[in-house]
Amino acid sequence: QVQLVESGGGLVQAGGSLRLSCAASRSIDSFRTMGWYRQAPGKQRELVARIISGGSTDYADSVKGRFTISRDNVQNTVYLQMNSLKPEDTALYYCNAVLYSFSNHWGQGTQVTVSS
């Protein structure tokens, strides 16, 4: 069983920064991908950023240049550094991990609210 625990969400003014953390219950070397998704009220869940086992990264166009995903293999933690936050970044942010078996795992979510 994989457990993912997110932290770091909160309320911030537009232009501010937050760093989200996702701590995994097992070595992140066992994951094919790890990433962050978000879901705003009334909208579908969308990919924000992900990091693939070889280290390459993908970002949604809306966050490129503002958000950075990284990982710490010793701490088994993935981070999402969010800078220049905008009100439209307001959402519930979920950590996601996909094993090499393609089993899909989610954290409980952490709320990010950006005020204008």
Backbone torsions as a table, in degrees:
resi	resn	phi	psi	omega
1	GLN	NA	136.6	-179.9
2	VAL	-106.8	130.6	173.7
3	GLN	-116.5	135.8	178.2
4	LEU	-124.2	125.9	-177.6
5	VAL	-120.9	115.3	-179.8
6	GLU	-91.1	153.5	172.8
7	SER	-155.3	166.3	174.4
8	GLY	106.3	-6.0	178.0
9	GLY	-70.2	172.0	178.6
10	GLY	164.3	-166.6	179.5
11	LEU	-105.6	130.1	-178.6
12	VAL	-143.2	152.1	176.5
13	GLN	-79.2	155.6	176.4
14	ALA	-54.8	137.2	-176.6
15	GLY	92.5	-11.0	-178.9
16	GLY	-83.5	-174.6	-176.4
17	SER	-132.5	152.3	171.3
18	LEU	-143.6	153.8	172.3
19	ARG	-124.4	121.4	176.3
20	LEU	-93.0	145.6	176.7
21	SER	-124.0	146.1	176.1
22	CYS	-133.0	108.9	179.9
23	ALA	-95.7	127.1	-178.4
24	ALA	-99.1	151.8	-177.2
25	SER	-84.8	-1.0	178.3
26	ARG	-144.7	172.0	-178.4
27	SER	-59.1	130.1	179.8
28	ILE	-73.2	-8.2	172.7
29	ASP	-65.4	-18.3	-179.5
30	SER	-85.5	0.6	-177.4
31	PHE	-101.9	136.6	174.9
32	ARG	-68.0	-48.4	176.1
33	THR	-140.9	153.3	168.3
34	MET	-133.4	144.6	-176.4
35	GLY	-162.2	-179.9	178.7
36	TRP	-122.9	133.2	173.6
37	TYR	-121.3	162.2	175.9
38	ARG	-141.1	154.1	178.5
39	GLN	-139.4	117.7	176.4
40	ALA	-92.8	157.2	-179.6
41	PRO	-55.7	129.5	178.1
42	GLY	78.5	4.5	-178.8
43	LYS	-121.5	162.5	177.4
44	GLN	-78.0	155.1	175.0
45	ARG	-66.8	137.3	-177.7
46	GLU	-132.7	151.0	176.0
47	LEU	-70.2	133.3	174.2
48	VAL	-100.7	-54.1	-179.3
49	ALA	-161.1	151.0	175.4
50	ARG	-146.8	155.8	177.8
51	ILE	-124.6	131.3	-176.2
52	ILE	-95.8	158.0	-170.6
53	SER	-53.9	-34.5	-179.8
54	GLY	-76.3	-7.8	177.3
55	GLY	107.5	-9.6	178.5
56	SER	-71.7	158.8	-174.7
57	THR	-131.2	153.1	173.5
58	ASP	-126.7	143.6	177.5
59	TYR	-133.5	147.5	169.2
60	ALA	-67.0	145.6	-179.0
61	ASP	-56.8	-33.6	-175.3
62	SER	-69.6	-15.4	-177.6
63	VAL	-117.6	-3.9	-179.2
64	LYS	-58.4	134.5	-179.6
65	GLY	86.2	-11.3	-179.8
66	ARG	-116.2	-35.4	-177.4
67	PHE	-109.4	147.9	176.8
68	THR	-135.7	127.1	176.0
69	ILE	-99.4	140.6	179.1
70	SER	-149.0	170.0	-179.1
71	ARG	-140.9	154.5	175.2
72	ASP	-124.4	104.5	-175.8
73	ASN	-69.4	-21.6	179.0
74	VAL	-77.6	-43.1	179.7
75	GLN	-85.4	-4.3	-177.1
76	ASN	52.3	47.1	-174.7
77	THR	-132.6	141.0	173.6
78	VAL	-114.5	140.4	-176.7
79	TYR	-118.5	154.3	170.6
80	LEU	-131.2	106.3	176.0
81	GLN	-86.5	121.7	-176.8
82	MET	-117.2	115.6	179.0
83	ASN	-115.3	164.1	178.5
84	SER	48.9	48.7	-176.2
85	LEU	-64.5	145.8	-179.3
86	LYS	-121.0	156.3	177.6
87	PRO	-55.1	-32.1	-180.0
88	GLU	-72.4	-5.7	173.6
89	ASP	-83.4	-6.5	179.4
90	THR	-61.7	124.5	-177.2
91	ALA	-177.5	171.4	169.4
92	LEU	-89.8	122.7	-175.8
93	TYR	-101.7	129.5	-177.9
94	TYR	-115.8	137.9	170.5
95	CYS	-85.8	141.1	-179.4
96	ASN	-132.0	142.2	175.2
97	ALA	-137.0	135.5	177.6
98	VAL	-119.2	122.6	178.6
99	LEU	-77.3	169.1	176.5
100	TYR	-65.1	-20.2	173.9
101	SER	-79.6	-1.4	-178.2
102	PHE	73.0	10.3	172.4
103	SER	-70.5	142.8	-168.7
104	ASN	-114.0	131.0	-175.2
105	HIS	-131.8	145.7	-176.4
106	TRP	-129.6	147.7	169.6
107	GLY	-83.9	-177.8	-175.5
108	GLN	-85.0	-13.4	178.6
109	GLY	97.3	149.3	175.3
110	THR	-136.3	134.4	-173.6
111	GLN	-83.2	132.5	172.3
112	VAL	-119.0	123.8	178.8
113	THR	-125.3	124.0	-179.1
114	VAL	-113.7	118.2	-179.3
115	SER	-92.1	148.0	-178.6
116	SER	-89.6	NA	NA
